[in-house]
Amino acid sequence: MDYEFQWRPVLRSLPEMLWGALQTIEIAGLAMLLGTALAIFLALAKRSGNKYLSVPADIWIETARNTPALFQIYMLYFGLGSLGFQVGSYSALLLGITFNNAGYLAETFRGGFAAVPETQTRAARSLGMGAVQTQWHIVIPQMLRAVFHAMTNQMVWSVLMSSLGVIVGLTTDLTGVTQELNVVTYRTFEYFFVAACLYYLISKAFTLSARVVAWRLFRY
């Protein structure tokens, strides 16, 4: 093997890669927050029994879960662009991951809602709470507790999915920065090895943080 490893250029570029990692965390975090909010509405719509709510929710969920995330981002960036609606790389990636998260989390939340005993709802209504108050203060908090670990997995998936931004021209996240540095230096193995390590550390940080949060909130 004639390849000679050179780690010094990678170490000099590490601050740039760390800034890219921060944007990766930002994109994943925003997509998770937006996806969670949308998923709650989709899950409630699917459980509502109203076909005008449940059918659009079904279409969203089935599309998100049964088409590649890459295609979803492509449609937002290239598809809408061909129709005259210009969407930037950052926005296309953020919206694509949000769309995907919402679809997957909606099914997770539907199971979480089913895990909350119906007696909780009846007890809240008997105390004079309205339907919205009951959902917001009683049902949704218990549902989120039931699906907390599944949400952690989805957060890690969001971090990894953010690497798809490079295919729509995003150059400021971790993968985009790594690719730009690779084009200049041709040290492919070294740069992408370090980038993979950073993705691993980010994912592990979210997983460990979630365990700490779960221990503090759900130990009783």
Protein Blocks (a to p, Z undefined) as FASTA:
>chain_A
ZZdcdfklmmmmmmmmmmmmmmmmmmmmmmmmmmmmmmmmmmmmmmnopaklmmmmmmmm
mmmmmccfklmmmmmmmmmmmnopacdfklmmmmmmmmmmmmmmmmmmmmmmmmpcfklm
mmmmmnopafklmmmmmmmmmmmmmmmmmmmmmmmmmmmmmmmmmmnopakbmklmmmmm
mmmnopmklmmmmmmmmmmmmmmmmmmmmmmmmmmmmmZZ
